[in-house]
Amino acid sequence: MGHSSTAVLDDRLSDLPDALLLRILSLAFLGACRTLVKTSLVSRRWRHLWREVPRLEIDQREFLQEQEAAAPTTRHSKRDKRNPAKEWHMFEKFAENLLSRHSTDLPLDTLRLVVDPPRGHGRRNQSDASSLVRLCLERCRPVDLVIISNTLVDLRGLGREVDLTRLTTLCLSNVVLRSGFAQHIGASGCPRLEHLQLGDCHLAFTELVFSRTLKSLSVFYNYNVHRRRGSCVTRTRIEAPGLRSMMVEKIDGVTFDYHVPSLVTAYLGLVHRGCIDQDDELDMLCSLQNATNLHLSRFPSIHKVPKFCNLKTLFLEECNLTGQVRTTLDLFMCAAPNLDQLSVQDCEFRLPPDDGVPYKDHQDSRMFHNLRTLHLEKCDLTLRSYGEAPTLLEYVLQNAPNLEKLTLLYCKLPGGMQRGSQSMKMPYQCVNLKSAAIRYLKQDGVSQMVDLLLSISKNLQRCNILASKA
């Protein structure tokens, strides 16, 4: 009975067309090229089928896992049996054979290469890894290319043998990008490139990168290779008229100038506060003026904000909103008249020092007139810079007359207020406020906050306020 059921299963697999079998192999052996090759032992029909798989993921960690599984179970014998240099040589030889035997008539859709050469050989490791990456680029013409390495891979010297004209997605990690790299990813080298991601890379190119097809860009945790030698900051201009999404995590020594007129969503983060001067700060914000959604992370006190006429959503994370003359929120009131949603997470907020004039006399026509949603997370709502100065929540509420939805998530609420006290009587109204959600860790101040919200909006009913403990 077992033999007959196996025969039926074999017949069913044999009836599947090659295109479907290739699709199954591509999905079933992600990150396991060595196992993929072993499928050639299944039957005659499968002997050469793996050579036409459109997706290859050559991952050295597959070799390490097999070595560890085959090693003895005692902790000392495992360590003694491992030979990193031999493992790397085996992986390198396997990758070369795999690429040489894979069908060149059917270009790859995806090539993902993860290299982990043995430590302790310095430049030799870099040379071996770089040679393997160049070999992959010379023999394959992928649509999506991902290169991940635990040691620096130098792509310098890519010749005419490297054809990236089919490339639409490029993801590089721990790669040295030297002068001339812009020619490979620009309009001439990658005429179809749509998605570019550079992570943990060492940048040393300052050429103009121009791409009409680029739609998304991610640049995070990159370094300037010349910074240690005392040279100036690396500045690279990127012109991408069709770019829609951008994520940049800036590190001291690496600066990009952007021309992205079609930008919709932008994330701009600093690894630590203070690693940007005022000129760079303004230049970076000016390059994002057309964005609809903006996320700023770990920014110091902002001194000037350009006009953001299209901005609908603003997310401020771990930023210093305190200003010497005007707060960051005050600057965005003037710069983003169409702002609809504001999120503030773990930010420091203090009004400028009191100059003897009551705060209410500082206010003018600048307000968040179109703000409908406010989200505050991990913020201190008890902090006041001086006696009558409003807290962060009060400041936004009295400048957002059309607010409809409020969320307070794990915020420090002002406790000790008595019902009917002067501190709970607000001189403003949010008549459009219809719903509020409070999620808290400690119950102190929750009931007082509910009463405060009910007092500033006639449309807000107690049943529309959701308060829950984490």
N, C-alpha and C positions, 0 to 999 in steps of 0.2 A: 504493500500500500504506500509505503514511504517512497519507493522508487517511482511509482506512477505519478504521485503528486509533484515530485521533483521534475519529472519530464514535462508535465504540464506547465510548470513555472518556467522551465527553459524555453519551451515553445512560445510562451507569452513574451518573454524578453526578446526572443529572436524576431517576433513579429513587429516590434517597435521600429520605427524609422531611425536612421542614423542621427538625424537632427535632434530627435527627442532623447536618444541615449546620450549624446554629447551634452545636452542640457543637464541631464541627471548627473552625469559625471562631474560637471563643473560645480554643481551645488553640493554634491555629496562629499567631495574631497577638497574643501576649502582649507588652505594651509597644510595640505598633506599630499604634495606632489609625489613623494616617494611611494606612498600607498597607491596613488593613482596609477603609477607605472606598473604596479603589481597586478592590476586588473587585466593585463595582457595574458595572464595565465588562465583566465576564466574559460575561454573557448577560442576557436580559430577566428571567429568574427571579431572578437575583442582584442586580438593580438596587436593591431595597429590603431585601434580606435582612439586610444589616449593621445595619439600624436595630433589629432585634429580638435582636441578640446580647446575652446576659444578663451578659456580663463586659466591662467597658471599662477599659483601662489607658492613660490619657492621660499620656504621658511627653514632656516637653520635650526630652529628650536625643535623641529620634528626629529632631527638627528639626535639631539641631546636627550629628548624624551625616550627614544628607543635605546640609547646607550644606558640610560639610568634604569630602564626596565629590565635590560639584560644583565646588568651588573649584580653581584651578590648583595644580599640584604643587609649585611653587617655594615655599620657606619664607617669603619676604617677601610674595609676592602673597597667600598665604593670610591672613596677618595683616591686610593692607590691605583685603581684600574683606569680612571679617567685620564685621557691624554688629549688636551685641548688642541694641540697642534695637529695631531692625527685626525681628530674629528673635523677640523676645518679643512684639511686636505681632502678628506672623503666628501665633504659637502661641496667643495669647489669642483671636484672632479664630476660629481653627480650633476651639478648645475650645468657644467659645460656639455656633458653628454645629453642631458635633457634638451637643451636649447639646440644642439646640433641635429638631433633626431626628430624634433618637433617639426611638423609640416610647415614649410615656408609659403606654400600656396595659399594658406588660410591665415591671414594676419590675426593677431591676438586682439580680443576685445579688452582684456584686463591682464596686466602683469604686475604682481605684487612680490617684492623682493625684501626679505628680512635677513640681514647679515649680522653675525656676531663673532668676528674673528677672535682668536685667543689673545688675552691681555698679556702685557709684559714685553711686547716686541716693538712698541712705539711706532715709528714710521713704516715699518714693515707691514704692520696690520693695516695701516691706511692704504698702502700701496696694493696689498692683496685685495682688500675690499673694493677699492676704486677700479682695479682691473676687472673684477667680476661684474661690477655695475656697467662698465663700458661694454663688456662683452654682451650683456643682456640688451643694451640699447642698440648695439650694432646688428644683432640677429633678430630682433623683434621690432615690430611696428605697432605697438599697442594703441588702443583708444584711451584707456585709463592706465596710468602708471603711478605706482606707489613704491617708494624706496625708504626703508627704515633701517637704521644702522646704529650700533652702540659705539662705533668709532667713526671718526670723521671720514667722509667719502669725498674725494676731490674730483669734481667733474671737469676740471680744466683739460683742455686739449681734445674736446669732442670734435671728431673730424666729419667729413662728408658722408662717411659710412652710416652715421646716426641720422635716421629719418624720423622726424617727429611730426610730420604733416598730418597724420591721422589723430594726433593726440587732442583729446577734449578735456581730460582731467589729469592734473599733475600734483602729486603730494610728495614732498621731500622732507625727511627728518634727519638731522645730524649730517648735513651735507655742506661742503665748502663751495660757495658760489662766487667765483672770481670774475674778473673782467672778461667780457664777452658772453656772459650768461644771458644778458638781455637779448642778444641776437637769437638765441635758441628759443626763448619763450615769447618773443615778439611776433609781429605780424608776418615776418619773413620765415621764421623758424617753425612756429606753431600757428598756422593760419586758422585753426579751428578750436583753439584753446578756450574753454569756457570756465573752468574751475581751477584755481591755483591755491595751493596751501604750502606754506613754508614754516616749519617748526623746528626749533633748536638748531637752526642753520647758522653758519658763520658767513656773514655777508661782506664782500669786498668789491662790489661792483657799483658804479655810480652812473651808468649809462641810462638813457631814457628808455623806459619800457613802454611800448605802444602796442595796444591790442584792441581791435574793434569788437572782437568776439567775446572777450572776458566778461563773465556775468557775476562771479563770486570770487572773493579774495580773502584768504586767512593768513595772517602773518603774526606769529606769536613766539616769544622766548628766543629771539634771534640775537646774535652778537656781532659786534664790529671787530673783525680780526686785526685791524690796525690800531685799535684803541689802546692796547698795552704799550705800543711803541710811541705813544704820545701824539699821534696825529689827530686831525680834526674829526668831527662827527661825519659818519658816512651818510650822505644825502642822495637819495635816488628818486627820480620823478617817474611816476606811473600815470600814464594817460590811458584811460579805458572809458570811452564814451558810452558803452553799453553796460557798465558795471551796475548791478542792482544790490548786491549784498557785500559788506566788508566787515571783517573782524581783525582788529589790530591790537596786539599786546606789545606796548613799547618798552624797550630797554635802553638805558643810557648808552649813547654812542651810535644808535641807529635811528635815522629819521627818514621818513618818506614824504614826498610832496605829491599830492594827488590832484588829478583833474578828472573828476567823476560826475559829470552833469546829470546822469540818470540814476544816481544812488537813491535807494529806498530805505534800506536798513543798514545801520552802522553801529559797531561796537568798538569803543576806544578805551583801552585800559592801560594803566601804568603799573609796572611791577611793584613799585613803591613810590610813595609821595615824595616830591622833590626832585625827581629825575627828569624834569622838564622845566625849561625857562619860559618866561612870559611870551617871548616872540614865537617859539615853537608851539606853545599852547594855542596862541591865536591863529597861527598858520594852519594847524591841524583842524581846528574848529571851522575855519573858513572853507577848508576843502570839503566839509560835510554839510554845507549850507542847504543843499537840495534834499537832504534826507527827510523821510517821513517818520521813521522810528530811530531814536538815538539812545544809546546806552553808554554812559560814562562811568568808569570804575577807577577808584583810588586817585581821583584828581585832587590836587591842592586847591586852595582858594582861587577861584577864577576871577580875573580882573576885568575882562572884556569879552563880550559874546557878540558874534556877528548876527545878522538877520537870518532867522529860520522861518521863512514864510510858509513852508510846506509841512513843518513839524507837527505831528499829531500825537506821538507817544514819546515821553521822556522818562528814562530810568536812570537814577543817580544812586550809585552803590559805593559805600565806604568813602564818600567824598567829604571834603571840608567845605560846607556851604557858607561859612563865615567870611565876610568881606570887611576890609578896612573902611570902605565908604558905602558900598552896596552889597547885599548878599547875592549869592549865585541865583537864588530863586527870583530875586528882584530883577536881575539882569535878563533872565529868561522870560519874565513878564513882558518886557519890552521887545525882546527878540523873537518870541514865538507867539504871535497873537492868536493862532489857530490851534493851540495845544488843547488836546481833548483828554489825555490820560497822563497822570503824573504818578510815578512810583519812587519812593525814597527808602533806601535800605541802609541801616547802620551808618547814618551820616551825622556829622557834627554840625549843629546849627546854633549860631549866636548872632544877634543883631549888632550892628556897629555900636561903639561906645556912645552913651548918652551925652549930647552936647548941651543939655539944659532945656531942649525943646521937647515937649511931649511927643511920643512916637506917632500918635494919630495925626499930628501936624506935618509929619514927613510924607504922608500918603498923598498921592495925586491920582490921576486917571489911570495909572498903570495897574491892571488887574488881569487875572486869568478869566476873562469873560467867557471863553468857550470850554473851560475845564469841566468835565462831567464825572470823571472817575479819579479818586485819590486813594493810593495804597501806601501805607506807612508800615515798615517792618523793622523791628529791633531798634526803634528810635526812642530817645529819651524825651518824653512829652512833659517833663517837669522842669526842664532847664530854661531859665530866664537870664538874660545878660544883665538886666537891672530891674528895678522895682516893677514898673508898669509895662515892661516889654513883653510882648506875646511869646508864647511857646511856639514850637514848629507847627503844631496842629492849629493853634489859634491864628497864626500868621497866614496859613494857607486858606483857612475857612473864611476869614474876613476879606480875602482877596479873590475868592471864587464864588460869586453870587449864584451861579447856575449849577453848582455841584449837585449830582444826583446819587452817587454811590460812594461810600466810604468804607475802607477796610483797615483795621488796626491789627497787626499781627505781631505778637510777642513784644509789644512796646511797654515801656515803663510809664504807667499811668499815674497822674497826680492823686495821691491819697490824702486823707485828712480833711477834705473839704466838707463843710456842712451844707445840707440842703437849704437853699435860699440865701446863702452867703453871697457877699459882693463878688467873690472870685468866680462864682458860677454864673453871674449875670453878664452875658456878653452883649456889647453894644452893636451887634450885627445879626443878620438873619440869613439863613440858607434855606429859603422857602421851597426850593426844588429838591432838597435832599429827601430821598424816598426809601433808601435802604442803607443799613450799616451792619458790619460784621466785626466782632471783637473776639480775638482768640488770645488767651492770656495764660501765663504761667502762675502768677499769683493773683488772688482775687482783690487785692487792695486797689481801691479807686474805680472798680468796674461799675458799681451802681451809680457813683457820682458822674462817671463819664456818660452813662446812659441818660441820666437826668439832664446833663448839659446838652446832649444832642437833641433831646426832645424839646428843649427850651429854645433852640435856634431854628427849628423847622416845624411849621404847622402841619405839613404833609407827612411828616415822619411819625408813624405810629409805633407803639412799643412792640407790636407783633412783627414789625419789619426790622427789628434790631436782634441780631443773632449773636449771643455771647456764649462762648464755649471754652472750657479749659483744655489745655494740651494734654 
